[in-house]
Amino acid sequence: MKYKQYQKYKDSGVEWIGEIPEHWEVMKLFVVLTKKNKKNDDNVVRKMLSVSQTLGIVEKEYDSKSKIRTKDESLSYRVVEPVDLVVNNMWIQYRGLGVSFISGIVSPAYHVYKINSEKIDPRFLNFLVRSDLYVNEYKRYLTGIRPNSLQISSYDFTRLPLVLPSRKEQEQIFDFLQNELDNAGDIISKYQSQIKLLQEKRR
């Protein structure tokens, strides 16, 4: 899947973003995000979620049942609904954020945002905020004393610039990136199969 270069570009007005297609918009993240504070204090049973550096928001896996939080222990946990943006402020520099496509709860240390799906495709936003371009910028806003406790404030995060193509282009960009990921996954699977066969042959 290939796309032609745009005919005209303009300065985005943001040094680390550079030039963008002339018809794209630049606004702030808070235009499409609304912070949520809903707590897990009702009678609904929800899955515990966590953020993966490579996979984004996933269901949390425990290596011991003793580590699973009880209902009472998770009353202050934040509720996540499908297509909410979840941010682990202390791990954002390690790609500790992403759009959740499943419902559940996360630690109260996380921030949860409702996405305005009319203005932006959540799938496109997921790729954007997890891109190297944005992850490198998050590091400039980290505050704290100890290296393992540095974090970005909700204020600074939501005031980062948002590059916004047309809705149709957002969908095309998502399709292109997802296709590239799928192809990469197929290649990795083939190599893993070849490695397994070589290992069996050596045995």
Phi, psi and chi 1 to 4 in degrees:
 res  aa     phi    psi   chi1   chi2   chi3   chi4
   1 MET       -  121.5 -169.5 -176.9  -62.0      -
   2 LYS  -130.1  150.7  -66.1 -177.1  178.8  179.4
   3 TYR  -127.6  146.6  -67.0  100.9      -      -
   4 LYS   -76.8  155.5  -65.7 -179.6  179.4  179.0
   5 GLN   -69.5  145.9 -173.7  175.6   13.4      -
   6 TYR   -68.2  152.1  -70.4   99.2      -      -
   7 GLN   -74.4  -40.4  -69.8 -175.5  -16.9      -
   8 LYS  -128.7  141.6  -66.7 -176.3  178.8 -179.4
   9 TYR  -126.2  163.5  -72.2   79.1      -      -
  10 LYS  -141.1  161.8   66.1 -179.9  179.7 -177.6
  11 ASP   -73.3  126.5 -175.7   -3.2      -      -
  12 SER   -70.1  -17.9   65.9      -      -      -
  13 GLY    84.9    1.1      -      -      -      -
  14 VAL  -122.3  117.1 -178.0      -      -      -
  15 GLU   -55.9  -44.5 -175.9  178.4   -3.3      -
  16 TRP   -77.8   -9.8   56.0  -85.8      -      -
  17 ILE   -95.4  -39.5  -68.8  177.9      -      -
  18 GLY    79.3 -146.4      -      -      -      -
  19 GLU   -81.8  147.9  -70.1 -169.7  -25.9      -
  20 ILE  -135.6  161.3   58.2  174.3      -      -
  21 PRO   -53.3  143.7  -30.4   38.0      -      -
  22 GLU   -56.3  -33.9 -170.7  177.3   41.7      -
  23 HIS   -91.3   -2.3   60.0  -73.5      -      -
  24 TRP   -75.0  154.1  -73.4   16.4      -      -
  25 GLU  -105.9  156.7  -64.9 -177.8   79.1      -
  26 VAL  -128.1  121.5  177.7      -      -      -
  27 MET  -137.1 -165.4   51.1 -171.6   67.2      -
  28 LYS  -102.6  152.8  -59.0  -66.5 -175.5 -178.2
  29 LEU   -59.1  -31.9  -85.2  169.8      -      -
  30 PHE   -64.3  -15.2   66.8   72.6      -      -
  31 VAL   -66.2  -30.2  173.5      -      -      -
  32 VAL  -111.8   -0.2  -61.3      -      -      -
  33 LEU  -121.9  140.9  -61.2  177.8      -      -
  34 THR  -129.5  121.8  -57.0      -      -      -
  35 LYS   -66.7  137.9 -165.9  173.5 -179.4 -178.2
  36 LYS  -114.1  144.6  -63.0  175.7   59.9  177.2
  37 ASN  -129.8   21.4  -68.1  -55.1      -      -
  38 LYS   -64.6  128.8 -176.0  177.2  179.6 -179.8
  39 LYS  -102.2  161.2  -65.5 -176.5  178.5  179.4
  40 ASN   -85.1   52.5 -173.5   43.4      -      -
  41 ASP  -111.1   20.6   54.1    5.0      -      -
  42 ASP  -105.1 -163.9   50.5   24.9      -      -
  43 ASN   -99.7   14.0  -65.6  -41.5      -      -
  44 VAL   -82.7  133.2  179.2      -      -      -
  45 VAL   -88.0  123.9  176.9      -      -      -
  46 ARG  -127.5  155.4  -62.3 -179.8  173.9   90.3
  47 LYS   -79.6  147.6  -60.5  175.6 -178.3  177.9
  48 MET   -82.8  131.7 -176.2   67.8   70.3      -
  49 LEU  -114.6  158.9  -52.9  178.8      -      -
  50 SER  -145.9  171.6   65.5      -      -      -
  51 VAL  -108.6  132.9   60.4      -      -      -
  52 SER  -107.6  137.3  162.4      -      -      -
  53 GLN   -59.8  -34.4 -173.1  177.1   28.3      -
  54 THR   -99.4  -31.6   54.8      -      -      -
  55 LEU  -105.3  -12.7  -59.2  175.7      -      -
  56 GLY    86.6 -138.5      -      -      -      -
  57 ILE   -85.9  123.4  -51.5  -56.3      -      -
  58 VAL  -136.3  165.4  -64.4      -      -      -
  59 GLU   -71.4  134.2 -175.5  174.7   -8.1      -
  60 LYS   -72.5  135.7 -171.3  174.7 -179.0   65.4
  61 GLU  -108.1  135.6  -65.0 -176.8   -0.5      -
  62 TYR  -110.0  138.3  -66.6   93.0      -      -
  63 ASP   -87.1   -3.3   53.0   13.9      -      -
  64 SER  -152.3  135.4  171.0      -      -      -
  65 LYS   -63.0  -25.3  -71.7 -174.3  177.7 -179.2
  66 SER   -66.6  -18.1   63.1      -      -      -
  67 LYS   -88.1  -10.1  -65.7 -178.5  179.9  179.8
  68 ILE   -70.8  129.4  -60.6  176.2      -      -
  69 ARG   -71.6  138.9  -64.1  -71.9 -172.3  -88.0
  70 THR   -80.0  169.9   64.8      -      -      -
  71 LYS   -58.7  -44.3  179.4   63.1  179.5  176.2
  72 ASP   -65.1  -36.2  -71.9  -19.7      -      -
  73 GLU   -71.5  -20.9  -69.8  173.2  -29.3      -
  74 SER  -107.7   16.2   62.1      -      -      -
  75 LEU   -62.3  -31.5  -71.8  175.4      -      -
  76 SER   -90.8    0.3   63.6      -      -      -
  77 TYR   -70.1  153.1  -81.5   50.8      -      -
  78 ARG   -89.0  138.8  -59.3 -172.2 -168.7  -79.8
  79 VAL   -83.0  133.9  173.0      -      -      -
  80 VAL  -117.1  130.0  177.0      -      -      -
  81 GLU  -112.4  159.0  -65.5  168.9  -43.8      -
  82 PRO   -52.0  137.0  -29.3   37.7      -      -
  83 VAL    64.2   28.5  -59.8      -      -      -
  84 ASP   -87.3  149.2  -80.0  -13.5      -      -
  85 LEU   -92.6  126.9  175.9   65.1      -      -
  86 VAL  -112.5  130.9  178.9      -      -      -
  87 VAL  -127.5  121.5 -179.4      -      -      -
  88 ASN   -92.0   99.4 -177.9  -20.0      -      -
  89 ASN   -59.8  -26.8  -60.6  -60.6      -      -
  90 MET   -86.9  -10.0  -64.3  179.3   65.7      -
  91 TRP  -125.9   16.0  -70.7   94.0      -      -
  92 ILE   -63.7  -30.3 -166.3  168.5      -      -
  93 GLN   -71.3  -11.3   69.5  -89.2   36.3      -
  94 TYR  -109.1   26.8  -56.0  115.9      -      -
  95 ARG    67.3   37.6 -136.2  176.6  -60.5  -83.1
  96 GLY   -86.6   54.9      -      -      -      -
  97 LEU  -159.0  164.9   76.2  166.8      -      -
  98 GLY   169.0  165.6      -      -      -      -
  99 VAL   -83.5  129.3  175.0      -      -      -
 100 SER   -88.5  133.0  178.9      -      -      -
 101 PHE  -107.1   11.6  -62.7   97.3      -      -
 102 ILE  -133.0  157.5   53.2  178.1      -      -
 103 SER   -92.1  156.5   59.0      -      -      -
 104 GLY   167.4 -155.8      -      -      -      -
 105 ILE  -135.3  155.6   54.0  174.9      -      -
 106 VAL  -133.9  164.6  -68.9      -      -      -
 107 SER   -53.9  147.2  163.4      -      -      -
 108 PRO   -63.1  -13.2    1.1   -2.2      -      -
 109 ALA   -76.1  -16.1      -      -      -      -
 110 TYR   -83.3  160.1  -72.7   37.0      -      -
 111 HIS  -112.9  141.1  -73.1  171.5      -      -
 112 VAL  -122.5  134.3  180.0      -      -      -
 113 TYR  -127.3  136.6  -59.3   90.1      -      -
 114 LYS   -81.9  133.5  179.1  178.9  177.5   59.0
 115 ILE   -96.5  133.5  -59.9  170.1      -      -
 116 ASN   -78.5   94.7 -173.1  -28.4      -      -
 117 SER   -69.3  -13.3  -60.4      -      -      -
 118 GLU   -76.5  -26.9  -67.2 -177.4    0.1      -
 119 LYS   -95.9  -26.7  -68.1 -175.0  177.1 -179.7
 120 ILE  -147.9  142.1 -169.3  167.5      -      -
 121 ASP   -74.7  117.8 -173.2  -33.4      -      -
 122 PRO   -55.0  -31.8  -26.7   36.4      -      -
 123 ARG   -68.0  -38.5  -57.5  170.7  -56.5  168.3
 124 PHE   -67.3  -44.2  168.6   77.4      -      -
 125 LEU   -60.4  -37.6  179.8   64.4      -      -
 126 ASN   -59.8  -46.0 -173.1   53.5      -      -
 127 PHE   -65.1  -40.0  -87.9  118.7      -      -
 128 LEU   -65.0  -53.2 -171.2   68.7      -      -
 129 VAL   -72.8  -13.9  -62.8      -      -      -
 130 ARG  -101.1    3.2  -72.6  173.4   53.7   80.2
 131 SER   -73.6  157.0   66.4      -      -      -
 132 ASP   -57.7  -36.7  -72.2  -14.7      -      -
 133 LEU   -56.7  -46.6 -173.6   68.7      -      -
 134 TYR   -79.3  -40.9  -85.7   75.5      -      -
 135 VAL   -58.5  -40.3  171.0      -      -      -
 136 ASN   -65.3  -32.2  -71.9  -28.4      -      -
 137 GLU   -74.7  -33.0 -174.7   62.4   13.7      -
 138 TYR   -56.3  -35.9  -59.8  149.1      -      -
 139 LYS   -60.0  -27.6  -62.0  173.7 -176.0  176.8
 140 ARG   -71.0  -18.5  -63.3 -176.9   56.8 -118.8
 141 TYR  -106.9    6.1  -67.1   88.6      -      -
 142 LEU   -71.4  136.6  -62.9  176.9      -      -
 143 THR  -130.9  156.2   59.5      -      -      -
 144 GLY   143.8  175.3      -      -      -      -
 145 ILE  -100.8  -50.3  -60.3  173.2      -      -
 146 ARG   -91.0  144.3  -65.6  175.4  -63.5  172.2
 147 PRO   -56.4  -33.8  -26.2   35.3      -      -
 148 ASN   -88.7    6.8   61.4  -12.8      -      -
 149 SER  -125.8   13.1   65.3      -      -      -
 150 LEU   -67.6  140.7  -60.2  177.8      -      -
 151 GLN  -152.4  164.6   55.6 -174.9  -58.3      -
 152 ILE  -105.4  139.1 -173.0  171.9      -      -
 153 SER   -77.1  155.6   71.0      -      -      -
 154 SER   -62.2  -35.4  179.9      -      -      -
 155 TYR   -61.0  -51.1  178.7   90.4      -      -
 156 ASP   -65.7  -40.2  -73.6  -25.3      -      -
 157 PHE   -62.0  -49.0  174.7   72.0      -      -
 158 THR   -74.1   -9.9   56.3      -      -      -
 159 ARG  -100.9    9.3  -82.0  155.4 -178.4   76.9
 160 LEU   -71.9  149.0  -73.1  170.1      -      -
 161 PRO   -67.7  144.8   21.3  -31.4      -      -
 162 LEU  -117.2  121.2  167.4   66.0      -      -
 163 VAL   -86.2  123.1  178.8      -      -      -
 164 LEU  -127.6  101.4 -159.7   62.1      -      -
 165 PRO   -74.7  178.6  -10.5   26.0      -      -
 166 SER   -65.7  161.4   68.7      -      -      -
 167 ARG   -59.6  -41.4 -171.5   54.4 -180.0 -106.8
 168 LYS   -62.4  -41.7 -178.0  178.1  179.6 -179.1
 169 GLU   -67.8  -36.0  -72.7  171.7  -64.8      -
 170 GLN   -57.2  -44.9  -67.6  175.4   36.2      -
 171 GLU   -65.9  -39.7  -65.7  171.1    0.1      -
 172 GLN   -65.9  -41.3  -69.7  175.2  -27.7      -
 173 ILE   -64.2  -42.7  -69.5  169.7      -      -
 174 PHE   -61.1  -47.1  167.1   77.5      -      -
 175 ASP   -59.0  -42.7  -70.9  -20.4      -      -
 176 PHE   -63.0  -49.6  172.1   78.7      -      -
 177 LEU   -65.7  -40.0  -67.1  174.2      -      -
 178 GLN   -65.0  -38.3 -170.1   60.6   55.4      -
 179 ASN   -63.8  -40.9 -176.8   66.0      -      -
 180 GLU   -63.6  -41.5  -67.6  -65.5  -59.5      -
 181 LEU   -64.5  -42.4  -78.3  177.6      -      -
 182 ASP   -62.0  -42.6  -68.5  -18.6      -      -
 183 ASN   -64.0  -41.5  -71.1  -21.6      -      -
 184 ALA   -63.3  -39.7      -      -      -      -
 185 GLY   -63.3  -38.7      -      -      -      -
 186 ASP   -64.3  -42.0  -69.8  -18.8      -      -
 187 ILE   -64.4  -43.4  -67.2  171.7      -      -
 188 ILE   -62.6  -41.9  -68.7  170.5      -      -
 189 SER   -62.1  -39.8  -64.7      -      -      -
 190 LYS   -65.2  -42.8  -71.6  177.4 -177.6  178.2
 191 TYR   -64.2  -40.3  -84.9  116.2      -      -
 192 GLN   -63.2  -38.7  -71.0  175.0  -25.7      -
 193 SER   -65.9  -40.5  -62.8      -      -      -
 194 GLN   -65.3  -40.7  -69.7  174.6   -2.3      -
 195 ILE   -62.9  -41.8  -69.3  170.1      -      -
 196 LYS   -62.8  -42.2 -173.7  176.3 -179.6 -179.5
 197 LEU   -64.3  -40.3  -72.1  171.5      -      -
 198 LEU   -65.2  -39.7  -74.7  171.3      -      -
 199 GLN   -63.9  -41.0  -70.5  173.0  -22.7      -
 200 GLU   -66.7  -36.6  -68.8  174.9   -6.4      -
 201 LYS   -65.4  -40.3 -172.5  175.2 -178.7 -180.0
 202 ARG   -63.7  -37.9  -73.7  176.8 -178.8  174.7
 203 ARG   -64.1      -  -68.1 -165.6 -165.9  100.1
